[in-house]
């Protein structure tokens, strides 16, 4: 690309969960790899995890005073209109100072006002939709977006067909190019290489049902010679630490920063079924038991999990059944090496490891064609 060396200025907006943040970082890194002169600014929501994780990845981030609609407590939504209006003024100031050539929305509260203003100003806007069921904000914004990057086919029911590019979901390079051995991973968590290891993750914020199911069955893991790497999320962290005290077969923490070591160590995984969790598990090629989050929009996590179950690439336990069925299913899978091998092969066949590069190249190609 001859025109690559022009200093482009790009805003990446979104966050709220690791499922939005880590793909955003992967895309930013891919852009910088292709063109080191690109200036990248992140925009997130104040108080959300992106305000911590983005600077750790080496990027500047501006925070907006914005929140999402609270479905569980309508009274908490009273201040939403004011927050949305305030966020638009904040975005205007950011645009005035940074002067972006393009914006990329990866999902989360903060992506809406950023993409909306870009479209009003005629600035190139790109959307990455990680789920097989598009969010309402992205559907609305997609009508005027420059390009829309999606994980799977069949998204024409949500977006204009001529704007869609199927790229897959960007996976962190540390996972896509993981060279950590199982023994190194086990040692990282201070566990026993001789025991089967179960990685438990409810996503970056944790999962109440999964955590409670694990907590009620810690003795069952020990009696079946299984050990745990248990990422709890912050709300359950203290309780898990107390429950795990004195048990040599359990590592527990609220967040795993070096997920490549966890995937290397794991023989089996218990996980929610968010799009990014699935993308990483496909690349890691691990046998997994999904417990889909039942309150995800349009129940898309159940749809995500069913797609893999139909391909014999995973197992699924409904959230409402987890307390009774989850641990027996995991223990049974741990004893069935043939089923593990089948699942590893089938889930690995679904892996996409270069989605970040595809997205970055398409963005730059689009911007250069407009010059």
Secondary structure, DSSP 8 states (H G I E B T S, - for coil): -GGGGS--EEEEE--SSHHHHHHHHHHHHHHHHH-TT-EEEEEEETTSTHHHHHHHTT-EEEEE------SS-GGGGTTHHHHHHHHHHHHHHHHHHH--SEEEE-SSHHHHHHHHHHHHHT-EEEEEE-SSS--HHHHHHHTT-SEEEESSS-GGGTS-GGGEEE------HHHHT----HHHHHHHTT--TTSEEEEEE--TT--HHHHHHHHTTHHHHHHTTEEEEEE--HHHHHHHHHHHTT-TTEEEES--S-HHHHHHH-SEEEE---HHHHHHHHHHT-EEEE---TTSGGGHHHHHHHHHHHTTS-EE--GGGHHHHHHHHHHHHHT-HHHHHHHHHHHHTT--S-HHHHHHHHHHHHHHHH-
